[in-house]
Amino acid sequence: MSDSCPNIAVTATAHYVALLLAIPTVLWLVLYLVPHLCTALSPPVNLKKKYGASWALVTGSGSGIGRSLAFAIARQGVNVVLVSLDDDCLKNTMKDLKEAFPEIQFRSVGCSFSPGQGKEDDYLTKIIEATKDIEIQCIFNNAGFIVTGFLDQSKLGAITSNMECNATAAVKITHHFLGKLVSNKSKGCIVFTSSVAGFIPTPFAALYASTKAFLSSFACCVNIEVSNLGIDVVAVHPSPVSTNFYDKVEHKIELMEQAQKSAVEPDELPNQILKSIGRVALFDIGGMAVGTRVGTWFLPFNAFTKIFAMAAPFLNDYKVHSKKRK
């Protein structure tokens, strides 16, 4: 009897320790999954009804997610300003929107967020000029692109252009229209298309992951500042989407191409994005985004980076591009 008592005590202690260790995991999963499930099961937010919005602005709206967003917003009876590269994609999208929604107004601003890749384009001045007579209550900062390969292999102009398009332009546009919303005491929303790449070390696309990490953090910070004013701010993290996003990358990445095999069509995204507005500050969309977040949350960035660094030389992408290093 006396011999069994210590065993019982040890077993009980082990159970308590296991329970204590499980608490952070259970707490994280509950705090992560419950808001996501509630958001996913909720209907898309109607911008016209929620904010009384008459105009929205979408960047990167010539194609892909931005184009699909413009159509979804127009279906709600909200006029749309399309900001995108001044190319055939923007012209065709404008034509299709006007044909589909003759009762809705559309304006286009053809400009580039990447002045480092060509002639400088003062995009903010163009946007301000095109919207000076209307009130933009819903802003969708969606434009972005990716530069792939090792940082030392990338041209400095491409890197700084990537930063400008993915992050700086979103800050400038947000600053302008948020200032107007606050001064007019208007309600509205600001939405950023970000990525779960910002939550994990992402070699071969360092600027993309870094700018997306910035966008998600920026969205949370601004959310806290203005949510009490009736202005909702959210960053969404879609899983791979079937767009021309990867078509012009200079360095093909095997891991990226594998991910693209599970890509969904852009038209599947707008309703998910609209569901998130006013309900969460960050929203992961799709199995890959959710799986990445759930599967990596417990890894400290230091450990994650060290593990990845040790494994990297064995990755085919690393081997291929390392041969090109001078």
C-alpha angles and dihedrals in degrees: 000000000000091000092054095053096070089048091053091048092050091048092049091048091050090052092051092048091049090049092050091049091049095052096077091048094049092044092051093048093049094047091046102039102040096059090043094050093046090049094046091051094047124092120255113273113255105225094200094052098039099045104012084241120178098175136037131181125216124187121207087026099144092088145349121021093351093056091048090049091052091054093046092050092047089052087061090058095254121136115236137215109205116207115188145118111310095248143113091280091062092044092049093047091051090049093049093047094050091049093048096043110028091165094056125081121232131187127187129208111193110201145124126246089197107071091162091070096059143330112359113260119197093213097169092057090050092049093048092048093049093050103036094108098046137059115241108202100165120052123186111192097196107140118113146129139192134242112202134198135052114325092238090055094052124092114246091231091056091049096050090044089053090053091048095051100039100039119001096051091051090052093049094047093045092049092053099046096036089055089054093047092051095045091047091045088232128155121231147122141259118204127189124198101220133155142233084239084086091066098055135047105267115193119194089031103051097150094046094053093042095051091047091051087052093050094051093048092044091052092052092048095049091043090062092048098052110021091096088057092060094258114129121207125189140162117210126205111204124195114237113314127202101244138121087267093113099034099093101038112136095215117043112223118206094207090053093049090050090052091051090063088075094045119137127215117268092242089068092063109061097069090049091049092048090050091060097056112111093357104077138007094222126027127187113207123201136007098287094051094046092042092051093051096045093042097051108031094099094054113093111226092243092055093042092051093047093049091047092047091054092047097042099083089059094054116101092227090056093047094049097048095038089064088062094056113114 
